[in-house]
Each structure stands twice: as structure tokens, then as C-alpha cells.
Amino acid sequence: MHPDIHLALHHARAAELRAETEPRPAPRPDLRARLGWTLIEVGLKLATRPGPAPAH
């Protein structure tokens, strides 16, 4: 393989790899926190909800 072709392929692959590793925006922390607290609230409501009276 000609050295120039090899170098061109190397540069193309390096550009592809750099594009794959670009940082992606993180999810908004306020949305994650609200979702987490909502799940906790639902769990607490389910845990403290009175169930049917036990049969004797």
C-alpha cells in the first residue's frame, strides 16, 4: 500500500474515532432529581397505604 494512501486512511479513521468520543450533553440534573423524588414519593404512598383488614 502506498504510504500516502495509508496516511489518508489513518487520518480518516482518526477523525471517525474522535467524532465517536465527543462528549455528549449530560441529562439535566434537575430532571433526574425530580424523577427520583417522584419515585420515592410513589413508593412511600404504596408502602403506607392501608390494605384490606385481615380476615379472622
N, C-alpha and C positions, 0 to 999 in steps of 0.2 A: 504494500500500500504506500502510496506517495506520502511523504511527510506533511505536505500542505493539506491533503485530504484528512489525514489523521488529526491534525491540529484543528481543522474546521469542525470535525465530528466531536472532538473533545470540547470545544467551546460551546457547541450546540447542546451537548449533554450537560455541561456545567450550568448553562442557563436554565435548562429544564429542572435540574435539581434545586437551583436557587429559587425558582418560582414555586416549587413544591414546599419549600421550607419557610416561605414568608410568613410572618406572624399573622394570625387571624384574630379578629377582634373577639375579646372575651365576652361572655354573656354579661348583661348588665347585673351588677351585684344587687341592686335594689329589687329587681325582678326575682332573683334567686331567693333573697331574704323573704320577700312577701310570700312566695310559694312555700317556702319552708315553714313559716309561721302559720300559714293556712292549713298545711298538712298536720301540724301539731294541734291546732285548734280542732280540726275534724276528729283526730284521734282521741283527744280528751273528751269531746262530746260523745263519741261512741263508747268510751270506757266508763263514763259516768252516767250514761243513760239508764234509767231504771228499766229493768226487764220485767217479764211477767212474774207474778207471785208464784212461789214454788208450791206444787200440789202436795197435800198431805195424804 
